[in-house]
Amino acid sequence: MTQRDPRLVLQTSPFLQTGVTTPRIMRDVILAALPTLAAATWNFGVVALLVVGSATAGAVGMEWLTTRKRPDNPLLDGSALLTGLLLGLTLPPGIPLWMAFLGGVVGIGLGKAIWGGLGQNLFNPALIGRAFLQAAFPITLTSWMPNRFHGEQVAGFWRLGEQTLAAPLMRRDVEVVTAATPLGLQKFEGTLTDLGHTVIGTTGGSLGETSAILIVLGGLYLLWRRAFDWRIPAAILGTVVVFVAVLHYGFDASRFPTPWFSLTTGGLLFGTVFMATDPVTSPTSPKGAVIFGVGVGVLVVLIRHFGGLPEGVMYAILLMNTASPLIDRTVQSRVFGRGRKAAS
Amino acid sequence: MQRLPGSGTFSHGVHPDEHKEATEGLPIERMPFVSRFVLPLSQHIGAPCRPVVRPNQRVRRGQLVAEPGGFVSTALHSPVTGRVVGIGPRRHPNGQLVQAIEIEADPLDPQDMPDQSFGDPLTMPVPELIDLVQRGGMVGLGGAAFPSHVKYKLPEGRSARWLVLNGCECEPFLTCDHRVMVEHPDRVLRGIQIVGRLLGVEEAVIGVELNKPDAIEALRHAIEDAGDLVVPTRVQGVKVKYPQGAEKMLIKALFDVEVPAGKLPLDVGMVVNNVGTMAAVADWFDHGRPLVERVITVSGPGVRRPANLLVPIGTPIRAVLEYCDALGPDVQEIVMGGPMMGQPVASLDAPVLKGTSGLLVFTESRDQAMRACIKCGRCLEACAYNLNPSRLGRLARAGRIEEMERYHLMDCMECGACTWACPSRIPLVQLFRSAKGNLRKIKAAAK
């Protein structure tokens, strides 16, 4: 032999791989949610950043605590950061920061870590965090600090909520200034918020849910990056529109809102684009994704219009999360060359 | 001619970057003879050949050096005029030592191969034709290297209606079939006539991916120029998608027929062959040139002079890569065949085999950081068989191999599309290969 062989790497095929990686998918979703965060900051002031930051710190801190001994370093995949960000955006602006932090801790702890980490959890971790907060602090979670553009005068950017800096578990019994959400107004007072406000986002509500147009923008970005299964949002929104249209035009136009109002209010768009499309907690197969989406849509309308709560997106998604494994097991695609279509 | 019922595609599949631009426009170039050639006795699927030469014996280029070791086996010929220097263990590209004949070229010989003829292959009795195909050492040149005559000997009572020619070349980087179709469409067509007549098919159809319009054009011209054909032949473009060149996917794309699981194309009246094999068959019957050389694509980021080379079989890989200036210090990984289904090369002393369609040199290591499955479903939409690689992968990693059979593990053709598509870098197809092996062992033990 005249020449030493180079040190050849010996692996088996395939020798090529797609550029789409799990961290890239997480990064894309984070990017898609940033306009919504910007809108929240514009609408509610600096509290938006503080709340989202607290929730993210809780989530990332808990992820670090529970995975620090693992060799594959899951903290770097960005999924905990995403959970914190999304949780923060579902919270009311006036929430005490320690609650937001706790929500992040519980979301990752109970929603992800105890299941075995990324990919193993049954429920969406961000929604577990929020559901926990809603159960533990129901009043706070339904107290809506007004939008900066709500009153006669535009409120200051640097204003804080009266409870923002409250110490943990020290509830001050102060009457908080609140503003109702469009869904609450519609359900309990029968007044409809102007569609222009719900689309732009100058209404009351959770931080990230008010600006329909920016959520849609994020969704389009994810669609373009193929970061989610488009069938899920299509099925959810399609179902809600059809269901509400039947109620509004077919039954009682005064009791049921228009499909447009349903689409642009509450957590529907935010939950659809950022929560229901979580691949881990939704079915894997394309057919399963459609069933899942229709299920979420039906549950949202049922809870909103026939249940006791003004909003039901969170519970609708969590309920369908439980059904995902069953859907995946039941919906089996026909294997090529088997079954009726195969030539015989 | 009636329109074929297929839609030109199959469902699912993936779209890796094609990487064909480096070589698709380069004419086939003959690689010079080197001084030593290594001919492993088992370059095909089936029994190894039996040597019929002795060490030190002088051999002519094209002379039989090993005869078939059984029916599922084929002949082996010397790629060069020279001297047998040894018969014994030599390196296979996979690194194993295998029995091989080593031949030293005669540096002064002009390396001519005299024409010989066996009579008109279009009127010759079929059994004689099949025997000749075996004596010519013909194997499928697409990569699997299955002895061609075995495919042509139809079982009693079976017949084939269609001869399907695979000109998809869906593997990235590879352009050898492309160049053969562009430069030698007449030889491809001639081979089709011989094999089609042998099989008694009604018609032949060449499936070519639409990224090779010049090949489609060249073949159509050849068909027009030929006028009246014994076997009517047509060219059909199919969608550019991996694994379009898998024979069952090609049949689906052309005929909208699904070959049932566990069955062969012949079960739906078809025989599928690679286009390069047709050209080799034509050379054998028209000029008496056995399979002693083939076209390979040398490409990849580590190759400074990419090429489509006509290489004598048995040429050491090192010589080919040196010829293409591909052995820089940056070499990481060498692949024999395409990047999706090819084999890693362990030894540069090993030779180019009959089934070698390409040599690819990679200089960068891949992303190996395996992460958790996030059930995104990309593998499901990649799988042409509509399997659930995500679930199969989880079962494999849990060691639940017998359960995998219920999810049709054995239908997996190991095309690697799921693994290509996985954003978490889970080595799915590798898990499936090993699970399939274990499953076969379990079944064999149960018998």
Interface residues (C-beta under 8 A of the other chain):
Chain A: M1 Q3 D5 P6 L8 V9 L10 Q11 T12 S13 P14 F15 L16 Q17 T18 V20 T21 T22 P23 R24 I25 D72 P74 D77 G117 L118 G119 Q120 D229 P279 V280 S282 T284 S285 P286 A289 D328 Q332 S333 R334 V335 F336 G337 R338 K341 A342 A343 S344
Chain B: F10 V14 P16 D17 G95 P172 K248 K252 V257 E258 V259 P260 A261 G262 K263 D267 V268 R318 L327 P329 V331 Q332 E333 I334 V335 G337 P339 M340 M341 G342 Q343 P344 V345 A346 S347 L348 D349 L360 F362 S365 R366 D367 A369 M370 R371 A372 C373 I374 K375 C376 G377 R378 L380 E381 A384 Y385 N386 L387 N388 S390 R391 H408 D411 G416 A417 T419 W420 A421 C422 P423 S424 R425 V429 Q430 R433
